Structures are given as C-alpha cells and as structure tokens.
Amino acid sequence: MTDHKSAKHCADMLAALAEPNRISIIECLRTGEKNVTELARMLNVEIVNVSHHLGVLRTAGLVLDDKQGRFVIYTLNPKIFSNESSKATSLELGWCRVEIPHN
C-alpha cells in the first residue's frame, strides 16, 4: 500500500497540472527552454497569467527557473520529465507515471 507522503506528493503534482494553461505551458516547454514573454506569445495569454501558472508549476517542482540577465528561463524538471521514447514524454510522479504523446 502507498504511504500517505507519496500519495500526497503525487496528488499535489497532479493538481498543479490540472489546469488547461498549465498543460499548454508544459507542452511548450517540451521543445526547450523559454522565458515568460515567449510563453505568453505562444499561448496568446497575458504575461501576468503565464507568470502565475509558472509559479504553481515551479512550486510543485515540475519546472525549473534560471535567471539569465533580466530574463528568467523556464525548463521542465529533468528529474520528473523524460523523453526516453520518441513517441512520448513521460512524467514520473512517484505513485503514478503520466505519458504525453508527441504529435
């Protein structure tokens, strides 16, 4: 049986993903690092909204941020996301694993 701590960790990460804009941000970051302006432009969403969603994803540990000059660059956390297959990106969430097919 799964211990409570592992179940909570997985549930928290799934909750962080459970929003359409956050899923779209993950999709954009699958192709490589981006800053908030690039993501806002790609998604046609206000920068302030993208920043909020990135904060949720960062707090959950799904994305990493790196300050480069006046920009913050976001990437998928390689400890969670992997592209082991040419067909999908997988997320290892502890209790469960999620696969996102490549289009």
PLY file of the C-alpha trace (Angstrom):
ply
format ascii 1.0
element vertex 103
property float x
property float y
property float z
element edge 102
property int vertex1
property int vertex2
end_header
0.00 0.00 0.00
1.23 3.50 -0.84
2.28 5.60 2.12
0.47 8.88 2.75
3.51 11.06 1.95
3.96 9.51 -1.52
0.24 9.75 -2.24
0.17 13.42 -1.18
3.21 14.26 -3.32
1.65 12.66 -6.39
-1.74 14.32 -5.76
-0.10 17.74 -5.37
1.75 17.39 -8.67
-1.38 16.19 -10.47
-3.29 19.16 -9.01
-0.62 21.53 -10.35
-1.10 20.04 -13.82
-4.90 20.11 -13.66
-5.40 23.43 -15.46
-5.51 23.92 -19.26
-3.00 26.80 -19.35
-0.51 24.81 -17.28
-0.83 21.84 -19.60
-0.18 24.20 -22.53
2.90 25.61 -20.79
4.25 22.08 -20.27
3.58 21.37 -23.95
5.54 24.47 -24.98
8.46 23.65 -22.69
8.76 20.15 -24.15
10.52 21.74 -27.14
13.05 23.55 -24.95
13.61 26.40 -22.54
11.54 29.57 -22.79
11.03 32.82 -20.90
7.64 34.11 -19.77
7.33 36.52 -22.73
7.91 33.72 -25.24
5.37 31.50 -23.49
2.77 34.30 -23.32
3.21 34.96 -27.03
2.98 31.26 -27.94
-0.16 30.76 -25.84
-1.75 34.14 -26.58
-2.19 34.68 -22.83
-1.31 37.73 -20.72
2.19 37.65 -19.21
0.81 38.05 -15.67
-1.33 34.92 -16.12
1.57 32.90 -17.52
3.73 34.05 -14.59
1.08 32.88 -12.13
0.83 29.43 -13.75
4.62 29.12 -13.91
4.72 29.86 -10.18
2.33 27.00 -9.49
4.35 24.64 -11.70
7.62 25.79 -10.09
6.25 25.34 -6.55
5.19 21.80 -7.46
8.70 21.14 -8.79
7.54 20.49 -12.34
9.52 23.35 -13.89
12.86 24.91 -13.04
13.78 28.57 -13.40
17.16 30.12 -14.13
17.80 33.86 -14.00
19.80 34.92 -17.08
20.36 38.66 -17.09
16.96 40.33 -16.91
15.10 37.20 -18.03
14.05 34.10 -16.15
14.33 30.99 -18.31
12.00 28.07 -17.59
12.63 24.40 -18.34
10.95 21.13 -17.48
12.46 19.45 -14.44
14.54 16.56 -15.83
14.05 14.60 -12.58
10.35 14.37 -13.43
10.13 14.64 -17.23
11.91 12.31 -19.61
11.91 11.76 -23.34
13.06 8.15 -23.26
10.79 7.35 -26.16
10.46 9.16 -29.48
6.71 8.69 -29.11
6.07 10.36 -25.74
7.32 12.48 -22.87
6.77 10.83 -19.52
6.27 12.36 -16.07
7.38 10.27 -13.13
5.16 11.34 -10.24
6.14 8.68 -7.74
2.89 6.80 -7.29
1.96 7.13 -10.95
3.51 7.87 -14.31
1.87 10.01 -16.99
2.79 9.89 -20.67
2.22 12.79 -23.05
2.26 11.63 -26.67
4.36 13.55 -29.19
2.29 14.97 -32.02
0 1
1 2
2 3
3 4
4 5
5 6
6 7
7 8
8 9
9 10
10 11
11 12
12 13
13 14
14 15
15 16
16 17
17 18
18 19
19 20
20 21
21 22
22 23
23 24
24 25
25 26
26 27
27 28
28 29
29 30
30 31
31 32
32 33
33 34
34 35
35 36
36 37
37 38
38 39
39 40
40 41
41 42
42 43
43 44
44 45
45 46
46 47
47 48
48 49
49 50
50 51
51 52
52 53
53 54
54 55
55 56
56 57
57 58
58 59
59 60
60 61
61 62
62 63
63 64
64 65
65 66
66 67
67 68
68 69
69 70
70 71
71 72
72 73
73 74
74 75
75 76
76 77
77 78
78 79
79 80
80 81
81 82
82 83
83 84
84 85
85 86
86 87
87 88
88 89
89 90
90 91
91 92
92 93
93 94
94 95
95 96
96 97
97 98
98 99
99 100
100 101
101 102
